[in-house]
Structures are given as structure tokens and as C-alpha cells.
């Protein structure tokens, strides 16, 4: 795959990102990746990790901690952070 054939990382959805990482990983088991391919795979991995972390943070922001009577006992810091969103 030439440099011109690499897909734009910004345009890849999550599934395509994983498929492209897996494709390059399988290829690396058959032959040594070129410098460009290895760098591209690393960029894909970094984007995947970034997206994963952002998604996890987003989910964690929506969590509300309640005690057994149902009162919100989330930390004040968490409540203030949720107000910003």
C-alpha cells in the first residue's frame, strides 16, 4: 500500500479504524511492514485510544452516585463538572 492509498484517519468511523488496525496487524504477521505502514498503524492506534478515552469520559460524566434512599451523593466536583456540560 502506497502512502497515497492510506485512508484519512479523521474520516474513519470506529469500526473502520479497528478494521484498518487489524488489517495492518495481520499483514505484519505475513511480512515486515514498511516504515509508512508501521507509522500509519501507530497513528490509527493512537486515534483509537483517544476516541476510547473520550467515550469513557463522556460516559463517566453521566453517572450519578446515589445512596440507598436515592439521594444524589456525587462529589461536589462531579456536580460542578456536569453543570459545565
C-alpha positions as CSV (number, residue, x, y, z in Angstrom):
1,X,0.0,0.0,0.0
2,X,1.5,3.3,-1.0
3,X,1.3,6.4,1.1
4,X,-1.4,7.8,-1.2
5,X,-3.6,4.7,-0.6
6,X,-3.8,5.3,3.2
7,X,-7.3,6.2,4.4
8,X,-7.7,9.6,6.1
9,X,-7.8,8.8,9.8
10,X,-10.1,11.7,10.5
11,X,-12.7,10.2,8.2
12,X,-12.7,6.7,9.6
13,X,-15.5,5.7,11.9
14,X,-14.7,3.5,14.9
15,X,-15.4,0.2,13.1
16,X,-13.3,1.2,10.1
17,X,-10.5,2.3,12.4
18,X,-10.4,-1.1,14.1
19,X,-10.6,-3.0,10.7
20,X,-7.7,-1.0,9.4
21,X,-5.6,-1.6,12.5
22,X,-6.4,-5.3,12.3
23,X,-5.6,-5.4,8.6
24,X,-2.2,-4.0,9.2
25,X,-1.5,-6.3,12.2
26,X,-2.4,-9.3,10.1
27,X,-0.1,-8.0,7.3
28,X,2.7,-7.6,9.8
29,X,2.5,-11.3,10.6
30,X,3.0,-12.1,6.9
31,X,5.7,-9.6,6.2
32,X,7.5,-6.7,7.8
33,X,5.5,-3.5,7.5
34,X,7.1,-0.6,5.6
35,X,8.0,2.4,7.7
36,X,5.0,4.2,6.3
37,X,2.6,1.3,7.2
38,X,4.0,1.0,10.7
39,X,3.7,4.7,11.3
40,X,0.2,4.7,9.9
41,X,-0.8,1.8,12.1
42,X,0.6,3.7,15.1
43,X,-1.4,6.8,14.2
44,X,-4.5,4.6,13.9
45,X,-3.9,3.1,17.3
46,X,-3.4,6.5,18.9
47,X,-6.7,7.7,17.4
48,X,-8.5,4.6,18.7
49,X,-7.2,5.1,22.2
50,X,-8.0,8.8,22.1
51,X,-11.6,8.0,20.9
52,X,-11.9,5.3,23.6
53,X,-10.8,7.6,26.4
54,X,-13.2,10.4,25.2
55,X,-16.1,8.0,25.1
56,X,-15.3,6.6,28.5
57,X,-15.0,10.2,30.0
58,X,-18.3,11.1,28.4
59,X,-20.0,8.0,30.0
60,X,-18.5,8.7,33.4
61,X,-19.7,12.3,33.3
62,X,-23.3,11.0,33.0
63,X,-23.0,8.7,36.1
64,X,-24.8,9.9,39.2
65,X,-24.0,8.3,42.5
66,X,-27.0,7.8,44.8
67,X,-27.3,6.3,48.3
68,X,-29.8,3.7,49.3
69,X,-32.6,6.3,50.0
70,X,-32.0,7.7,46.5
71,X,-30.2,10.9,47.3
72,X,-27.6,12.2,45.0
73,X,-24.2,11.8,46.8
74,X,-22.0,12.6,43.8
75,X,-19.0,14.7,44.8
76,X,-19.4,18.4,44.5
77,X,-16.6,18.4,42.0
78,X,-18.5,16.0,39.8
79,X,-21.7,18.0,40.1
80,X,-19.9,21.2,39.0
81,X,-18.3,19.3,36.1
82,X,-21.7,18.1,35.0
83,X,-23.1,21.6,35.1
84,X,-20.4,22.7,32.6
85,X,-21.6,20.1,30.1
